[in-house]
Amino acid sequence: MARQGWRGWDFSGATFTAALRHKDAAYAVALAESLLSDAPLMGRAAVQAYSRAKAYAADDDEGKMIEIVSRSKGAI
């Protein structure tokens, strides 16, 4: 679990990394696409967000994703 210290948030000891959440989101979208007639747009957005986080910090805590996706395009 992330803790806030005097240097900011501490994401050491992460259990759920961006790479793992990306995999989970991709599986969920694949399942939804196989079961639903409409495309799961929010699910695809989640996959894209986790893909962006994974490209930047695949092994960091998922909480760090908030920092990454909150940046404007081109800031990474």
N, CA, C and O atoms as CSV, one atom per row, in Angstrom:
chain,resi,resn,atom,element,x,y,z
A,1,MET,N,N,0.841,-1.170,0.000
A,1,MET,CA,C,0.000,0.000,0.000
A,1,MET,C,C,0.892,1.242,0.000
A,1,MET,O,O,1.906,1.284,0.697
A,2,ALA,N,N,0.520,2.226,-0.765
A,2,ALA,CA,C,1.298,3.457,-0.857
A,2,ALA,C,C,1.158,4.268,0.422
A,2,ALA,O,O,0.089,4.350,1.027
A,3,ARG,N,N,2.277,4.862,0.806
A,3,ARG,CA,C,2.291,5.730,1.985
A,3,ARG,C,C,2.815,7.092,1.568
A,3,ARG,O,O,3.670,7.197,0.689
A,4,GLN,N,N,2.306,8.117,2.192
A,4,GLN,CA,C,2.794,9.457,1.894
A,4,GLN,C,C,3.820,9.858,2.929
A,4,GLN,O,O,3.562,9.825,4.132
A,5,GLY,N,N,4.978,10.235,2.447
A,5,GLY,CA,C,6.050,10.703,3.321
A,5,GLY,C,C,6.444,12.112,2.938
A,5,GLY,O,O,5.779,12.753,2.123
A,6,TRP,N,N,7.521,12.592,3.524
A,6,TRP,CA,C,7.937,13.960,3.254
A,6,TRP,C,C,8.431,14.136,1.826
A,6,TRP,O,O,8.499,15.270,1.350
A,7,ARG,N,N,8.780,13.056,1.119
A,7,ARG,CA,C,9.222,13.147,-0.275
A,7,ARG,C,C,8.106,12.848,-1.257
A,7,ARG,O,O,8.348,12.788,-2.462
A,8,GLY,N,N,6.914,12.663,-0.780
A,8,GLY,CA,C,5.793,12.318,-1.658
A,8,GLY,C,C,5.313,10.912,-1.376
A,8,GLY,O,O,5.534,10.376,-0.290
A,9,TRP,N,N,4.666,10.326,-2.340
A,9,TRP,CA,C,4.112,8.983,-2.164
A,9,TRP,C,C,5.187,7.934,-2.337
A,9,TRP,O,O,6.036,8.048,-3.222
A,10,ASP,N,N,5.156,6.904,-1.492
A,10,ASP,CA,C,6.098,5.791,-1.549
A,10,ASP,C,C,5.364,4.585,-2.121
A,10,ASP,O,O,4.447,4.051,-1.498
A,11,PHE,N,N,5.773,4.165,-3.305
A,11,PHE,CA,C,5.114,3.050,-3.976
A,11,PHE,C,C,5.938,1.764,-3.897
A,11,PHE,O,O,5.675,0.822,-4.646
A,12,SER,N,N,6.911,1.707,-3.019
A,12,SER,CA,C,7.727,0.500,-2.893
A,12,SER,C,C,6.890,-0.640,-2.330
A,12,SER,O,O,5.928,-0.411,-1.597
A,13,GLY,N,N,7.257,-1.849,-2.673
A,13,GLY,CA,C,6.533,-3.017,-2.196
A,13,GLY,C,C,5.181,-3.184,-2.866
A,13,GLY,O,O,4.250,-3.716,-2.262
A,14,ALA,N,N,5.067,-2.739,-4.094
A,14,ALA,CA,C,3.792,-2.806,-4.813
A,14,ALA,C,C,3.338,-4.243,-5.009
A,14,ALA,O,O,4.145,-5.132,-5.277
A,15,THR,N,N,2.053,-4.454,-4.872
A,15,THR,CA,C,1.472,-5.768,-5.101
A,15,THR,C,C,0.823,-5.847,-6.477
A,15,THR,O,O,0.953,-6.854,-7.172
A,16,PHE,N,N,0.131,-4.792,-6.866
A,16,PHE,CA,C,-0.553,-4.764,-8.151
A,16,PHE,C,C,0.124,-3.744,-9.048
A,16,PHE,O,O,-0.064,-2.537,-8.891
A,17,THR,N,N,0.913,-4.242,-9.989
A,17,THR,CA,C,1.667,-3.361,-10.870
A,17,THR,C,C,0.822,-2.947,-12.068
A,17,THR,O,O,-0.226,-3.533,-12.339
A,18,ALA,N,N,1.286,-1.944,-12.767
A,18,ALA,CA,C,0.604,-1.492,-13.988
A,18,ALA,C,C,0.548,-2.617,-15.017
A,18,ALA,O,O,-0.453,-2.766,-15.717
A,19,ALA,N,N,1.605,-3.403,-15.112
A,19,ALA,CA,C,1.627,-4.515,-16.069
A,19,ALA,C,C,0.551,-5.553,-15.736
A,19,ALA,O,O,-0.116,-6.068,-16.633
A,20,LEU,N,N,0.385,-5.855,-14.458
A,20,LEU,CA,C,-0.653,-6.821,-14.065
A,20,LEU,C,C,-2.053,-6.269,-14.316
A,20,LEU,O,O,-2.927,-6.991,-14.794
A,21,ARG,N,N,-2.269,-5.005,-14.002
A,21,ARG,CA,C,-3.586,-4.401,-14.236
A,21,ARG,C,C,-3.887,-4.301,-15.730
A,21,ARG,O,O,-5.037,-4.453,-16.142
A,22,HIS,N,N,-2.858,-4.045,-16.544
A,22,HIS,CA,C,-3.046,-4.015,-18.003
A,22,HIS,C,C,-3.513,-5.382,-18.488
A,22,HIS,O,O,-4.439,-5.481,-19.293
A,23,LYS,N,N,-2.867,-6.433,-17.994
A,23,LYS,CA,C,-3.248,-7.799,-18.368
A,23,LYS,C,C,-4.683,-8.081,-17.950
A,23,LYS,O,O,-5.453,-8.638,-18.732
A,24,ASP,N,N,-5.052,-7.709,-16.744
A,24,ASP,CA,C,-6.420,-7.926,-16.260
A,24,ASP,C,C,-7.442,-7.182,-17.123
A,24,ASP,O,O,-8.478,-7.734,-17.491
A,25,ALA,N,N,-7.137,-5.934,-17.436
A,25,ALA,CA,C,-8.057,-5.135,-18.257
A,25,ALA,C,C,-8.189,-5.729,-19.657
A,25,ALA,O,O,-9.288,-5.777,-20.208
A,26,ALA,N,N,-7.084,-6.177,-20.232
A,26,ALA,CA,C,-7.120,-6.773,-21.574
A,26,ALA,C,C,-7.961,-8.054,-21.573
A,26,ALA,O,O,-8.738,-8.286,-22.499
A,27,TYR,N,N,-7.809,-8.877,-20.545
A,27,TYR,CA,C,-8.641,-10.094,-20.437
A,27,TYR,C,C,-10.122,-9.728,-20.309
A,27,TYR,O,O,-10.976,-10.357,-20.933
A,28,ALA,N,N,-10.417,-8.723,-19.507
A,28,ALA,CA,C,-11.812,-8.313,-19.313
A,28,ALA,C,C,-12.429,-7.805,-20.618
A,28,ALA,O,O,-13.581,-8.112,-20.923
A,29,VAL,N,N,-11.667,-7.036,-21.379
A,29,VAL,CA,C,-12.167,-6.531,-22.660
A,29,VAL,C,C,-12.389,-7.689,-23.633
A,29,VAL,O,O,-13.404,-7.723,-24.329
A,30,ALA,N,N,-11.465,-8.622,-23.687
A,30,ALA,CA,C,-11.623,-9.776,-24.582
A,30,ALA,C,C,-12.872,-10.576,-24.222
A,30,ALA,O,O,-13.610,-11.006,-25.109
A,31,LEU,N,N,-13.112,-10.777,-22.941
A,31,LEU,CA,C,-14.313,-11.489,-22.496
A,31,LEU,C,C,-15.564,-10.709,-22.864
A,31,LEU,O,O,-16.520,-11.279,-23.389
A,32,ALA,N,N,-15.563,-9.414,-22.594
A,32,ALA,CA,C,-16.721,-8.580,-22.909
A,32,ALA,C,C,-17.007,-8.588,-24.405
A,32,ALA,O,O,-18.165,-8.661,-24.816
A,33,GLU,N,N,-15.969,-8.514,-25.213
A,33,GLU,CA,C,-16.160,-8.527,-26.669
A,33,GLU,C,C,-16.746,-9.851,-27.145
A,33,GLU,O,O,-17.482,-9.892,-28.131
A,34,SER,N,N,-16.416,-10.934,-26.440
A,34,SER,CA,C,-16.952,-12.241,-26.842
A,34,SER,C,C,-18.403,-12.432,-26.400
A,34,SER,O,O,-19.115,-13.263,-26.963
A,35,LEU,N,N,-18.848,-11.665,-25.392
A,35,LEU,CA,C,-20.189,-11.845,-24.847
A,35,LEU,C,C,-21.189,-10.760,-25.244
A,35,LEU,O,O,-22.395,-11.007,-25.260
A,36,LEU,N,N,-20.698,-9.562,-25.563
A,36,LEU,CA,C,-21.578,-8.431,-25.820
A,36,LEU,C,C,-21.653,-8.091,-27.303
A,36,LEU,O,O,-20.729,-8.372,-28.068
A,37,SER,N,N,-22.750,-7.492,-27.688
A,37,SER,CA,C,-22.877,-7.076,-29.085
A,37,SER,C,C,-22.238,-5.711,-29.317
A,37,SER,O,O,-21.805,-5.420,-30.432
A,38,ASP,N,N,-22.169,-4.868,-28.286
A,38,ASP,CA,C,-21.545,-3.551,-28.410
A,38,ASP,C,C,-20.121,-3.592,-27.864
A,38,ASP,O,O,-19.810,-4.352,-26.946
A,39,ALA,N,N,-19.272,-2.764,-28.446
A,39,ALA,CA,C,-17.883,-2.689,-27.990
A,39,ALA,C,C,-17.811,-2.097,-26.584
A,39,ALA,O,O,-18.497,-1.116,-26.298
A,40,PRO,N,N,-16.988,-2.678,-25.695
A,40,PRO,CA,C,-16.832,-2.161,-24.329
A,40,PRO,C,C,-15.882,-0.954,-24.324
A,40,PRO,O,O,-14.686,-1.097,-24.067
A,41,LEU,N,N,-16.425,0.227,-24.609
A,41,LEU,CA,C,-15.585,1.413,-24.769
A,41,LEU,C,C,-14.804,1.776,-23.511
A,41,LEU,O,O,-13.628,2.127,-23.596
A,42,MET,N,N,-15.434,1.698,-22.358
A,42,MET,CA,C,-14.728,2.025,-21.113
A,42,MET,C,C,-13.615,1.025,-20.837
A,42,MET,O,O,-12.547,1.387,-20.344
A,43,GLY,N,N,-13.874,-0.224,-21.158
A,43,GLY,CA,C,-12.841,-1.244,-20.983
A,43,GLY,C,C,-11.645,-0.986,-21.872
A,43,GLY,O,O,-10.499,-1.136,-21.448
A,44,ARG,N,N,-11.916,-0.598,-23.109
A,44,ARG,CA,C,-10.817,-0.280,-24.026
A,44,ARG,C,C,-10.043,0.929,-23.537
A,44,ARG,O,O,-8.821,0.981,-23.677
A,45,ALA,N,N,-10.736,1.896,-22.969
A,45,ALA,CA,C,-10.056,3.070,-22.414
A,45,ALA,C,C,-9.151,2.659,-21.253
A,45,ALA,O,O,-8.046,3.181,-21.107
A,46,ALA,N,N,-9.617,1.731,-20.438
A,46,ALA,CA,C,-8.798,1.245,-19.322
A,46,ALA,C,C,-7.551,0.536,-19.834
A,46,ALA,O,O,-6.462,0.726,-19.293
A,47,VAL,N,N,-7.705,-0.279,-20.875
A,47,VAL,CA,C,-6.552,-0.973,-21.455
A,47,VAL,C,C,-5.535,0.045,-21.969
A,47,VAL,O,O,-4.332,-0.116,-21.764
A,48,GLN,N,N,-6.014,1.084,-22.632
A,48,GLN,CA,C,-5.108,2.115,-23.148
A,48,GLN,C,C,-4.404,2.852,-22.006
A,48,GLN,O,O,-3.209,3.136,-22.090
A,49,ALA,N,N,-5.137,3.153,-20.956
A,49,ALA,CA,C,-4.534,3.850,-19.817
A,49,ALA,C,C,-3.470,2.996,-19.147
A,49,ALA,O,O,-2.386,3.488,-18.832
A,50,TYR,N,N,-3.771,1.719,-18.927
A,50,TYR,CA,C,-2.783,0.834,-18.311
A,50,TYR,C,C,-1.622,0.561,-19.252
A,50,TYR,O,O,-0.497,0.357,-18.796
A,51,SER,N,N,-1.869,0.554,-20.550
A,51,SER,CA,C,-0.784,0.389,-21.514
A,51,SER,C,C,0.188,1.559,-21.412
A,51,SER,O,O,1.403,1.371,-21.465
A,52,ARG,N,N,-0.342,2.744,-21.268
A,52,ARG,CA,C,0.487,3.940,-21.111
A,52,ARG,C,C,1.288,3.866,-19.810
A,52,ARG,O,O,2.479,4.176,-19.786
A,53,ALA,N,N,0.637,3.463,-18.754
A,53,ALA,CA,C,1.329,3.329,-17.468
A,53,ALA,C,C,2.383,2.234,-17.535
A,53,ALA,O,O,3.482,2.386,-17.001
A,54,LYS,N,N,2.048,1.138,-18.191
A,54,LYS,CA,C,2.976,0.011,-18.311
A,54,LYS,C,C,4.214,0.406,-19.113
A,54,LYS,O,O,5.326,-0.005,-18.781
A,55,ALA,N,N,4.026,1.194,-20.157
A,55,ALA,CA,C,5.157,1.620,-20.974
A,55,ALA,C,C,6.108,2.518,-20.178
A,55,ALA,O,O,7.315,2.524,-20.419
A,56,TYR,N,N,5.559,3.265,-19.239
A,56,TYR,CA,C,6.374,4.188,-18.454
A,56,TYR,C,C,6.957,3.533,-17.202
A,56,TYR,O,O,8.119,3.761,-16.865
A,57,ALA,N,N,6.163,2.732,-16.523
A,57,ALA,CA,C,6.589,2.161,-15.240
A,57,ALA,C,C,5.867,0.847,-14.992
A,57,ALA,O,O,4.993,0.766,-14.129
A,58,ALA,N,N,6.230,-0.177,-15.745
A,58,ALA,CA,C,5.516,-1.464,-15.709
A,58,ALA,C,C,5.499,-2.128,-14.340
A,58,ALA,O,O,4.526,-2.800,-13.997
A,59,ASP,N,N,6.546,-1.955,-13.560
A,59,ASP,CA,C,6.646,-2.653,-12.281
A,59,ASP,C,C,6.315,-1.785,-11.073
A,59,ASP,O,O,6.464,-2.223,-9.932
A,60,ASP,N,N,5.865,-0.551,-11.321
A,60,ASP,CA,C,5.482,0.325,-10.210
A,60,ASP,C,C,4.054,0.050,-9.775
A,60,ASP,O,O,3.273,-0.566,-10.500
A,61,ASP,N,N,3.730,0.514,-8.589
A,61,ASP,CA,C,2.394,0.342,-8.027
A,61,ASP,C,C,1.342,1.001,-8.913
A,61,ASP,O,O,1.603,2.027,-9.541
A,62,GLU,N,N,0.165,0.411,-8.959
A,62,GLU,CA,C,-0.905,0.945,-9.795
A,62,GLU,C,C,-1.298,2.365,-9.405
A,62,GLU,O,O,-1.816,3.107,-10.239
A,63,GLY,N,N,-1.065,2.751,-8.176
A,63,GLY,CA,C,-1.371,4.112,-7.750
A,63,GLY,C,C,-0.559,5.143,-8.513
A,63,GLY,O,O,-0.994,6.282,-8.685
A,64,LYS,N,N,0.606,4.750,-8.964
A,64,LYS,CA,C,1.442,5.674,-9.735
A,64,LYS,C,C,0.791,5.976,-11.084
A,64,LYS,O,O,1.089,7.003,-11.693
A,65,MET,N,N,-0.086,5.102,-11.554
A,65,MET,CA,C,-0.769,5.327,-12.830
A,65,MET,C,C,-1.540,6.638,-12.805
A,65,MET,O,O,-1.641,7.315,-13.828
A,66,ILE,N,N,-2.076,6.998,-11.665
A,66,ILE,CA,C,-2.831,8.245,-11.552
A,66,ILE,C,C,-1.934,9.423,-11.923
A,66,ILE,O,O,-2.358,10.343,-12.623
A,67,GLU,N,N,-0.705,9.385,-11.452
A,67,GLU,CA,C,0.239,10.436,-11.797
A,67,GLU,C,C,0.529,10.451,-13.297
A,67,GLU,O,O,0.613,11.518,-13.904
A,68,ILE,N,N,0.680,9.282,-13.885
A,68,ILE,CA,C,1.067,9.175,-15.293
A,68,ILE,C,C,-0.055,9.625,-16.218
A,68,ILE,O,O,0.165,10.452,-17.103
A,69,VAL,N,N,-1.242,9.092,-16.023
A,69,VAL,CA,C,-2.340,9.416,-16.945
A,69,VAL,C,C,-2.921,10.796,-16.699
A,69,VAL,O,O,-3.689,11.297,-17.520
A,70,SER,N,N,-2.570,11.415,-15.587
A,70,SER,CA,C,-3.042,12.757,-15.315
A,70,SER,C,C,-2.244,13.814,-16.088
A,70,SER,O,O,-2.671,14.962,-16.208
A,71,ARG,N,N,-1.108,13.420,-16.595
A,71,ARG,CA,C,-0.275,14.350,-17.350
A,71,ARG,C,C,-0.891,14.593,-18.724
A,71,ARG,O,O,-1.623,13.754,-19.250
A,72,SER,N,N,-0.588,15.727,-19.280
A,72,SER,CA,C,-1.087,16.016,-20.626
A,72,SER,C,C,-0.344,15.167,-21.651
A,72,SER,O,O,0.758,14.689,-21.383
A,73,LYS,N,N,-0.944,14.979,-22.821
A,73,LYS,CA,C,-0.303,14.196,-23.880
A,73,LYS,C,C,1.052,14.802,-24.210
A,73,LYS,O,O,1.215,16.021,-24.262
A,74,GLY,N,N,2.014,13.922,-24.432
A,74,GLY,CA,C,3.341,14.366,-24.798
A,74,GLY,C,C,4.222,14.720,-23.616
A,74,GLY,O,O,5.394,15.043,-23.805
A,75,ALA,N,N,3.695,14.670,-22.412
A,75,ALA,CA,C,4.492,15.045,-21.236
A,75,ALA,C,C,5.408,13.924,-20.783
A,75,ALA,O,O,6.338,14.162,-20.013
A,76,ILE,N,N,5.163,12.707,-21.243
A,76,ILE,CA,C,5.998,11.570,-20.820
A,76,ILE,C,C,7.153,11.442,-21.770
A,76,ILE,O,O,7.988,10.553,-21.609
